[in-house]
Amino acid sequence: MFVVARDAERRDIRIEQVRELVRWLTLQPLMAARKVAIVDGAHELNEHGQNALLKTLEEPPGGSVLVLSAASAALVLPTVRSRCRLVRLDPLDDDAVVRILEARGVPADDARMLAPLAEGAPGRALALGGDAAAATRTRALAMLSHLREEDAAGLSSLAQEWTRGPLDAALSTTVSWYRDVLHARLAGDAVPPRNRDVAAAVAAAAATADPSRVLRQLGTVCDTIGALERNANRMLAVETMLLRLRAIERGDETTT
């Protein structure tokens, strides 16, 4: 098996990785009947990288299987999509995620805490359970619960910290926080928070939250994630997002 994935320090998958994959697929399998290659995060290929796959997708070498995974089919070029068979993978429920995490050696209490944050993807839960991601999540939740008091220098420093570390964990935590606050504001206890370990902080934030404000904050984070997927400057995008989230929190949006 051959796996292609984005390097942690990069914004996209290098075209050299694609060329190496194409060369590997041309080799005949020695022992197995088939060769399997996976592009993990095909949406993180830039246009040149996706175009480099077209000939292989059009005429795959015999005995080879090429799997492209993507967060959304819309993020992959139409010319690539048209050469692939689309298979949708539905998210797993929390109980299934818990079972998978426990089977991977995650303690039961940690598995139950991580499962609601995974949005049906056990791999995301495993990533959030790493030491660096866990520290980033804790720092993000502490910042979000006191966002109004944060100064610009502190937010700039946090943006640098996030872009040097597990940024996906920081962004997914931020999305889950605003979803939790919105659900708590509109539905009370009817919808359990994803971040159950900080349920008290979620309830406190929801008590004074303006739903329209929280929706704007959630939209800001989602827009930033979209911009990053289109290879926006990571530091600038994250710093701008944090400053805008604070401005919305303070009712001071026109200053950003």
Summary of the structure (lengths in Angstrom):
residues: 256
radius of gyration: 20.6
end to end distance: 48.1
largest distance: 64.6
contacts: 718
relative contact order: 0.08
helix: 65%
strand: 7%
